[in-house]
Structures are given as C-alpha cells and as structure tokens.
Amino acid sequence: MNTKRVTSSVLGCLAIFFLINAVPALVEARTSEGSKTYRVAVVRYQHETCTFCPGGDTEVEDWTRLRSMLEGDEVLTAGSYIRGFVKQAREYPDLELVGISSPYAVFGGSSRSWNSKKSFEFFMGRIISEIRSNKRIDGVYLALHGAMAVREIPRPEAEIAKRIRMVVGEDVPIVGTFDLHGNEDEEFLKWANGAFVTKRYPHYDAFIQGERAARYLRLMMKGEYRSATATRKPGIITPTVLQWTGKSPSMDIMERARRWESREPGAIVSVFYGYPWSDVPDVGATVHVMTNDDQQLAERIADDMSEFIWRVREDLASGQFPMPADAVRSAKKAISDGAFPVVLADYSDRPGDSTWILKELIDQGVSDVLFAALRDEKALSELSQKNASVGDSFDLEVGGFTGASAGTPVRIRGTIRYIGSGLGYDSIVAVEFGNNNMLLLTPAYEQVLYPLKLGPIDPANYKVFVVKSRVHFRRGFDETGFAKTILVVDAPGPWVGTTRLDALNYKFAPIDRLYPFEKKVNNR
C-alpha cells in the first residue's frame, strides 16, 4: 500500500470537510464583524398651536394631563408618522431604534394657546439629556407638526433640530415629518437634512411619510444620499378650511409635487400650506425640496412649485360659506328633498363652544339632530357635583362662554341619556332634547370625524350631524359616501377660525405682506 497516497487522501478529505463546515462560519463572522448597526433616536414633539385661542399658556401640566411623558418603546408606537417610520425601519436589520422620552399630547389639542417657554425648556431638557447620554447616535428622526408656537422662540421646530444638532454633531443626519398645516421657512433645513410633509388633507398619508423618512434617513447614514435642499415662500396665507386636497387648486398643487417626485429619482417635494392661527414670523405657505446632491435641481423644482402656487393663489385663498341661518334653511330643504344625512360643519369654532348653529337649529325647529360635540367643561363639572345619572332631567345653559364670537349660551331642557367615557375623555354627557335631538358635551374642543356610535347614540337615527371641523370630518362623512349633503358653515363676526384673517391682531406674522391680505391691511 502506498502510505503517502493514503495519507494525502485523508488529509485532502479533512481539508475539504474543514472548508465545507468552517468557511460559512468564517464568512458569517466576517459579515457580522464588518457590518454596521445604525442607532436612530426617535423623538415626538407635536403641537398645532392656536395663539389666538383663549385659556392662557400651555404648561407642562397641560401636556401631561392625558398621560405622562412617553418613554423608551412607548415612543415607537405614538402616532401614525412614527408607526410608519418604525414599520419601515424594522424591515432593515441594520437599524436600531432608540425611543427618546417625549411629550404625548396637549389636553385640548389645537384649541390651546401659546406654549410657555418654561414647558418647552422642560421637555427639550429631557430630550437633549437622553440623546447626550446614549453611547452612540447615528441618525435622528423627529416626529413634529410644524405649527407649534412657543413664547420667545419664533421657530420651535427649527430650534428643536438646532439643539439636537449641537449634541450629535455635523455628520449625523436629522430628518423630520410634518403636517401640511406647518409654518416653516428655510431655518429648519439649516439644522436638519430633510423634511417629509403630508400631501393629503385629511392626512391619510402620515404613515407613508413616516416610511419615507426611514428609507431616506438610512440612505443618508450609509452615505448613499447626500441631501441638497431648497426652500421657497410663495407669499400666501390661507385659512385651513380652504386647504382641502380633495378640491382644486389644492389638489393640483399636491399632484404637481408628486409628478416632480416621479420624474426625478431621489427628489422629495413638500408643500406646507401653513397654519394662520399661529402668530409666528414664518406663517404661510412654504415649499421644501430635497434632492440627492443636486442643488441646481432642488432650486429649479422649488422655483416651479412656488411659481405655480402663486399662479393659483386667487382660488387657493378665497372662499365663502353660508352663515348659520342660511345653512340651517338649506339643511331643512335637503331633508325635504330626501338628500340626507346632512352635515353642518362648523369650520370657524376653534375653542369648541360656539352656539350659532345650535341656536338656529332650535329656532327653526329642526329635529333628528346629532350635535357632536359642544365643549362645556363647566356644565360637566356641575353635573358631576350633582351626581347626575342617566335618566335625570337636564336644564342648563351650555356653550357660548369664550367670547362674543362664540355666540351666547343656549338653554337646553332634556334628559341625560349617557354619562361615561368617550372620545378619549374620562367623562362626556349626551343629552336628548326636542324631537329626537342629541347634544354631546365634552370637556374640550373635539373634532368628530366619523358617524358616532356611543351608548344609546346610533347614527341611523339622525338626519343632521353637526361637527366642529373644517376638513377632517370628510374622512367619515364625505369620502365614505355617508352624507348626501355637506354644508360648511361660517360664523358672524371676525374670529380665530374664519376666513377673515385680517381682522385678527397679529403681532409677529407678516400678514401685511401676504396675499390676499396685503392690500386690505395696507389700505384700511
């Protein structure tokens, strides 16, 4: 026997065996050692601030009344933008998400006035401290709104990005998602690398914008996308009731942005219509454009979008709606014609206690009405003190307490049909009065977006639905085909919610330079 040949064969087999079994492990080890996990800080700080609304400044206690600050993984499920971001991020094995303690929401939402500087410093102190304490942050995602207003801080969202930039350094990409009602200018993009803004109102695409933010942030962290940005301010201010993207020209503006994104790979084209109820210097429409290291293209797209918005400014910034008496008469006619359910959308009422429509419905003897909802924390408190219960009689004046523009209190005599939790509140009350009419009382302003089914309340029993909403109600009442007639209703006199913005006492917003009020303001 040839010993050398046998030994050689055995050694060869052993070598093959070793290679077959060991190489994958070596490759896996090298891949694991050579790959990088990107740690992304996730922050939520959102408020749509109505600086003209009564009630005093919003403090820490107002932010923590509904629940305490979000912590850790709680942040990763807080709202559609973040859920979209997290869903997309978790499809990438190289991303690790770090929830940074964040404020949840303001009690009263967008009916609350200025955020105090003290509250802003409190929450930013927590946020910055946690980001600084992390061993490594490779990217930052900010779930913002764009229309926050803070005393002595003119551009809060830009300030948030700036303070975080000071901690993470120049090389860590920062992106934010926004509501299209945001008031922004170029300042945010001085400190952040990108902005992703909803293109639909109602905001069906908040989840989608969160997903986009995750994809592009990952590309930035990997060095595959270097954002070049451009910002334009067309010089237009519009009330939110005119910003519905289901109607031209708002629909056309957003479609134009989508076409640019389809034609130019890597282009992100965002349009803020603005939020006129915030008295801030960057109020009004804004265009943000982001491209992959192509500044010239970003400028060209921004110019085109801004010029197009200016061309359609007349239709975008103008609109007339019936006053309560005419709207209720139209509702009665629609009912007689069989064109019901009818929605009466009280677009002007930000505080939530306006009684103009309620009074007209009673005066004109309309039946089968569901009024959801009227804010009256005083009436709710009185009922609580009396230990009121279902079946008790109800005889109180309700609403009309925040000022002359909210109307006057209306006396309701009826029967309590529901007391309990609902719409996110611990206690709300439903009162039946007149001929099959139901009034829902809440402790704060509330937009009811869908036909409400709660306790004894069944939408099938009503022909008229009154909501405190401008556009969001279209989710459940219009775009589902539920309502046969929709009437957006105005209110007498100038008020925070009306289209008559020039009647408001702006101190910081440059309304005298914004269409369509520049001539009116300068000539009055």
PyMOL commands that set and color helices and strands:
alter all, ss='L'
color gray80, all
select helices_A, chain A and resi 3-34+60-63+72-77+80-89+109-111+117-133+156-168+188-191+206-221+240-242+250-263+295-311+313-316+324-336+356-363+377-385+404-406+459-461+474-477+501-503+511-513+518-523
alter helices_A, ss='H'
color red, helices_A
select strands_A, chain A and resi 38-44+95-99+139-143+174-178+194-197+227-232+268-272+286-292+342-346+369-375+393-398+410-422+425-433+437-442+464-467+485-489
alter strands_A, ss='S'
color yellow, strands_A
deselect
rebuild
show_as cartoon
